[in-house]
Amino acid sequence: MYDDYTHWRDSGRTPKFFMIEAQVFIPILLTLFHFRTWTLMLSIAVAVLLYVLGRYQVSLRVFMINLREWVFGRQKHVEIHEIYE
């Protein structure tokens, strides 16, 4: 069904729960239900990380791909083992 308030360009936007991004909401929810120092620090760290990534207009997925490439390098080493019958 067609809705006047939706458009295909909205499909690429970051999902939000009210004003909080969905990726930040999960650690915040964990902090609310299991309030410990480490969950509070995790929520703050995730919020700061996503804020910085948002300022540079980089998504979390792109950041993780770049981090993996920085840690492991660009080349992938694959060993092929042939099975002889």
C-alpha positions as CSV (number, residue, x, y, z in Angstrom):
1,M,0.0,0.0,0.0
2,Y,1.3,3.4,-0.9
3,D,1.7,6.0,1.9
4,D,2.2,9.7,1.2
5,Y,4.8,10.0,4.0
6,T,7.2,7.3,2.8
7,H,9.6,7.4,0.0
8,W,12.3,5.0,-1.3
9,R,15.1,7.3,-0.4
10,D,14.2,6.8,3.3
11,S,15.3,3.2,3.1
12,G,19.0,4.1,3.4
13,R,18.6,6.2,6.6
14,T,19.8,5.0,10.0
15,P,17.0,3.5,12.1
16,K,16.2,5.5,15.2
17,F,14.2,4.9,18.3
18,F,12.8,8.4,18.9
19,M,16.1,10.5,18.7
20,I,18.5,7.6,19.6
21,E,20.1,5.6,16.9
22,A,19.2,1.9,17.0
23,Q,22.9,0.9,17.3
24,V,23.3,3.0,20.5
25,F,20.0,1.9,21.9
26,I,21.0,-1.8,22.5
27,P,23.9,-0.9,24.9
28,I,21.7,1.7,26.6
29,L,19.0,-0.9,27.1
30,L,21.6,-3.3,28.5
31,T,22.6,-0.6,30.9
32,L,19.1,0.1,32.0
33,F,18.4,-3.5,32.8
34,H,21.8,-4.5,34.1
35,F,23.2,-1.3,35.7
36,R,26.9,-1.9,36.3
37,T,30.0,0.2,35.8
38,W,31.1,-1.7,32.7
39,T,27.7,-1.5,31.0
40,L,27.6,2.2,31.6
41,M,31.1,2.6,30.2
42,L,30.2,0.4,27.2
43,S,27.1,2.6,26.5
44,I,29.2,5.7,26.7
45,A,32.0,4.3,24.5
46,V,29.5,3.1,21.8
47,A,27.7,6.5,21.8
48,V,31.0,8.4,21.5
49,L,32.2,6.0,18.7
50,L,29.0,6.3,16.7
51,Y,29.0,10.1,17.2
52,V,32.5,10.4,15.8
53,L,31.7,8.1,12.9
54,G,28.6,10.2,12.2
55,R,30.6,13.3,12.1
56,Y,32.8,11.8,9.4
57,Q,29.7,10.3,7.7
58,V,31.0,6.7,8.0
59,S,28.6,3.9,8.9
60,L,29.5,1.3,11.5
61,R,29.6,-1.4,8.8
62,V,32.1,0.5,6.7
63,F,34.2,1.2,9.8
64,M,34.3,-2.5,10.7
65,I,35.4,-3.4,7.2
66,N,38.2,-0.8,7.3
67,L,39.3,-2.0,10.8
68,R,39.4,-5.6,9.6
69,E,41.5,-4.5,6.6
70,W,43.8,-2.5,8.8
71,V,44.4,-5.4,11.2
72,F,44.7,-8.3,8.8
73,G,45.8,-6.5,5.6
74,R,44.3,-6.5,2.1
75,Q,45.6,-9.8,0.8
76,K,43.8,-13.0,1.7
77,H,46.0,-16.1,1.9
78,V,44.2,-19.2,0.9
79,E,45.7,-22.6,0.9
80,I,44.1,-25.1,-1.4
81,H,44.3,-28.7,-0.4
82,E,43.3,-31.2,-3.1
83,I,41.7,-34.4,-2.0
84,Y,42.8,-37.4,-3.9
85,E,40.5,-40.4,-4.1
